[in-house]
Amino acid sequence: MKDIPDDTSFLEMLDILNEELINEGKEPFVFDHDCREGICGMCSLYINGTPHGLTERGATTCQLYMRRFNDGDVITVEPWRSAAFPVIKDCMVDRNAFDKIIQAGGYTTVRTGQAQDANAILIPKEDADEAMDCASCIGCGACVAACKNGSAMLFVSSKVSQLALLPQGRVEAARRVKNMIAKMDELGFGNCTNTRACEAVCPKNETIANIARLNREMIKAKMAD
């Protein structure tokens, strides 16, 4: 490749690579060009063995510039490896498994119509803040990629927690947690062994405290059967 300025982002570097490949009449390199939410960088890539090319907690590939590497460094780019995230081509993977888990129960059933007044259901600020933190999970899948077991527990627990913490979500809490965990297992995700690798790479700083809440919700659901 031609010389690349050190202020070039990793995303731009791959664009330059594809430009050269196309000019040479070769097939371009396939990667997930945009993050699912446009926030956390290029999903589905390992950069030098780390999901998203994280160099520190919260610094994703969209903030990974060529200046972070020395001249002559070899940069290894790979697709995420997980049974539940099959590779489509090159470094693009299929992360539809997360959407299927949400479809299994990551929602509340409500009547359509006029929106309820914001103050109609009083919620303690501490609960509201924690639910909002859980809801910040963007479903990128870095937690699965970092986990040696390919577990989706951090994602599922965040989606369960954001509703379990609110009164609107308590009505269907038992059905939700059972269905989402069953779908997670069906799709081939592994089990959690509390290595905290998922927490270390999460671009939205989700915590494994959510996994503890998920386990409590599952126990309560089973006891209610």
C-alpha positions as CSV (number, residue, x, y, z in Angstrom):
1,M,0.0,0.0,0.0
2,K,1.0,3.6,-0.5
3,D,2.2,5.7,2.4
4,I,-0.7,6.5,4.8
5,P,-0.7,9.7,7.0
6,D,-0.6,8.9,10.7
7,D,-3.9,10.8,11.2
8,T,-5.7,8.3,9.0
9,S,-8.3,6.2,10.9
10,F,-8.4,2.5,10.6
11,L,-11.7,2.7,8.7
12,E,-10.1,5.1,6.1
13,M,-7.1,2.8,5.8
14,L,-9.3,-0.1,4.8
15,D,-11.1,2.2,2.3
16,I,-7.7,3.1,0.8
17,L,-6.8,-0.6,0.6
18,N,-10.0,-1.3,-1.3
19,E,-9.4,1.6,-3.7
20,E,-6.1,0.1,-4.6
21,L,-7.5,-3.4,-5.0
22,I,-10.3,-2.0,-7.3
23,N,-7.8,-0.1,-9.4
24,E,-5.8,-3.3,-9.8
25,G,-8.9,-5.1,-11.0
26,K,-9.1,-7.2,-7.9
27,E,-12.1,-7.9,-5.6
28,P,-12.4,-5.5,-2.7
29,F,-11.9,-6.6,0.9
30,V,-15.3,-7.1,2.6
31,F,-15.8,-5.7,6.1
32,D,-18.7,-4.2,8.1
33,H,-18.2,-0.6,7.0
34,D,-20.5,0.9,9.6
35,C,-21.2,0.1,13.2
36,R,-24.8,-0.9,13.9
37,E,-25.5,2.4,15.7
38,G,-22.8,4.6,14.0
39,I,-21.1,5.0,17.4
40,C,-18.6,2.4,18.3
41,G,-16.5,1.7,15.2
42,M,-16.3,-1.1,12.7
43,C,-18.1,-4.1,14.2
44,S,-17.0,-7.7,13.5
45,L,-13.3,-7.0,13.3
46,Y,-10.4,-8.2,15.5
47,I,-7.4,-5.8,15.2
48,N,-4.3,-7.6,16.5
49,G,-6.4,-10.0,18.4
50,T,-8.7,-7.5,20.1
51,P,-12.4,-6.9,19.2
52,H,-12.9,-3.4,17.7
53,G,-9.1,-2.8,17.9
54,L,-9.6,-1.5,21.4
55,T,-6.5,0.0,22.8
56,E,-8.1,1.1,26.0
57,R,-11.6,0.8,27.5
58,G,-14.0,2.8,25.4
59,A,-11.5,3.6,22.6
60,T,-12.8,1.7,19.5
61,T,-11.6,1.3,16.0
62,C,-13.2,4.6,14.9
63,Q,-10.6,6.2,17.2
64,L,-7.8,3.9,16.1
65,Y,-5.4,5.9,14.0
66,M,-2.3,4.8,12.1
67,R,-0.2,6.9,14.6
68,R,-0.9,4.1,17.1
69,F,1.4,1.8,15.1
70,N,5.1,2.1,14.3
71,D,6.5,2.0,10.8
72,G,6.8,-1.6,9.6
73,D,4.3,-3.0,12.2
74,V,2.2,-5.9,11.0
75,I,-1.5,-5.3,11.6
76,T,-3.5,-8.5,11.8
77,V,-7.2,-8.1,10.8
78,E,-9.6,-11.0,11.4
79,P,-13.3,-11.6,11.6
80,W,-14.9,-12.3,14.9
81,R,-14.9,-16.0,15.7
82,S,-18.1,-17.3,17.3
83,A,-20.5,-20.2,16.4
84,A,-23.4,-17.8,16.7
85,F,-21.8,-15.2,14.4
86,P,-21.0,-17.0,11.1
87,V,-18.7,-15.3,8.7
88,I,-20.5,-14.0,5.6
89,K,-17.3,-13.1,3.6
90,D,-13.8,-11.9,4.5
91,C,-14.3,-9.9,7.7
92,M,-18.0,-9.4,7.7
93,V,-20.0,-11.6,10.1
94,D,-23.7,-12.2,10.6
95,R,-24.9,-10.8,13.9
96,N,-28.6,-11.4,13.4
97,A,-28.5,-13.8,16.4
98,F,-28.8,-10.7,18.6
99,D,-31.9,-9.6,16.8
100,K,-33.5,-13.0,17.3
101,I,-32.8,-12.8,21.0
102,I,-34.6,-9.4,21.2
103,Q,-37.5,-10.8,19.2
104,A,-37.8,-13.7,21.8
105,G,-38.6,-11.3,24.6
106,G,-36.6,-8.0,24.7
107,Y,-39.7,-5.8,24.7
108,T,-42.8,-4.8,26.6
109,T,-46.3,-5.5,25.3
110,V,-48.4,-2.4,25.3
111,R,-51.5,-1.0,23.6
112,T,-50.8,1.4,20.8
113,G,-52.2,4.9,20.9
114,Q,-51.4,8.1,22.6
115,A,-48.2,8.1,24.6
116,Q,-48.5,7.9,28.4
117,D,-47.7,11.0,30.3
118,A,-44.0,10.9,31.4
119,N,-44.9,11.4,35.1
120,A,-47.8,8.9,35.2
121,I,-45.5,6.1,36.6
122,L,-43.1,7.4,39.2
123,I,-39.7,5.7,39.0
124,P,-36.8,6.4,41.5
125,K,-34.0,8.3,39.9
126,E,-31.5,5.6,40.8
127,D,-33.5,2.9,39.0
128,A,-34.1,5.2,36.0
129,D,-30.4,6.0,35.7
130,E,-29.4,2.4,36.0
131,A,-32.0,1.3,33.4
132,M,-30.7,4.0,31.1
133,D,-27.1,2.7,31.5
134,C,-28.3,-0.8,30.6
135,A,-30.2,0.5,27.6
136,S,-27.1,2.1,26.2
137,C,-25.9,-1.4,25.0
138,I,-25.9,-1.1,21.2
139,G,-25.7,-4.8,20.5
140,C,-22.4,-4.6,18.6
141,G,-21.3,-8.1,19.7
142,A,-17.8,-7.2,21.0
143,C,-18.6,-9.0,24.3
144,V,-19.2,-12.3,22.4
145,A,-16.0,-11.8,20.4
146,A,-13.9,-11.3,23.5
147,C,-15.4,-14.2,25.5
148,K,-13.5,-17.4,25.2
149,N,-16.8,-19.2,25.4
150,G,-18.6,-17.0,22.9
151,S,-21.1,-16.1,25.5
152,A,-23.8,-13.4,25.0
153,M,-24.6,-13.0,28.6
154,L,-23.5,-9.4,28.9
155,F,-25.8,-8.4,25.9
156,V,-28.7,-10.4,27.1
157,S,-28.4,-9.3,30.7
158,S,-28.3,-5.6,29.7
159,K,-31.4,-6.0,27.6
160,V,-33.2,-7.9,30.5
161,S,-32.0,-5.4,33.1
162,Q,-33.1,-2.3,31.3
163,L,-36.7,-3.6,31.5
164,A,-36.5,-5.5,34.8
165,L,-35.5,-2.2,36.6
166,L,-38.7,-0.4,35.5
167,P,-42.3,-1.1,36.6
168,Q,-43.4,-1.3,32.9
169,G,-41.1,-4.3,32.4
170,R,-42.0,-6.2,35.6
171,V,-45.3,-7.5,34.2
172,E,-43.6,-9.8,31.7
173,A,-40.3,-10.2,33.5
174,A,-40.5,-14.0,34.0
175,R,-41.6,-14.8,30.5
176,R,-38.9,-12.4,29.1
177,V,-35.9,-13.8,30.9
178,K,-36.9,-17.4,30.2
179,N,-37.5,-16.8,26.5
180,M,-34.4,-14.8,25.9
181,I,-32.1,-17.2,27.7
182,A,-33.7,-20.2,25.8
183,K,-33.2,-18.4,22.5
184,M,-29.6,-17.5,23.4
185,D,-28.8,-21.2,24.1
186,E,-30.7,-22.3,21.0
187,L,-28.5,-20.1,18.8
188,G,-25.3,-21.6,20.1
189,F,-23.8,-19.0,22.4
190,G,-21.6,-20.3,25.2
191,N,-21.9,-20.1,28.9
192,C,-20.5,-17.3,31.2
193,T,-17.5,-18.2,33.3
194,N,-17.0,-14.7,34.8
195,T,-13.7,-13.9,33.2
196,R,-14.9,-10.3,32.7
197,A,-13.4,-10.2,29.2
198,C,-16.8,-8.9,27.9
199,E,-16.8,-6.0,30.3
200,A,-13.3,-5.1,29.4
201,V,-14.0,-4.5,25.7
202,C,-17.6,-3.1,25.9
203,P,-17.6,0.3,24.2
204,K,-20.6,1.4,26.3
205,N,-19.1,0.2,29.6
206,E,-21.8,-2.3,30.4
207,T,-21.0,-4.1,33.7
208,I,-21.2,-7.8,34.7
209,A,-23.5,-6.7,37.5
210,N,-26.2,-7.1,34.9
211,I,-25.3,-10.7,34.5
212,A,-25.9,-11.2,38.3
213,R,-29.3,-9.5,37.9
214,L,-30.1,-11.8,34.9
215,N,-29.3,-14.8,37.0
216,R,-31.5,-13.6,39.9
217,E,-34.4,-12.9,37.4
218,M,-34.0,-16.4,36.0
219,I,-34.1,-18.0,39.5
220,K,-37.2,-16.0,40.4
221,A,-38.9,-17.0,37.2
222,K,-38.2,-20.7,37.8
223,M,-39.5,-20.5,41.4
224,A,-42.7,-18.9,40.1
225,D,-43.4,-21.9,37.8
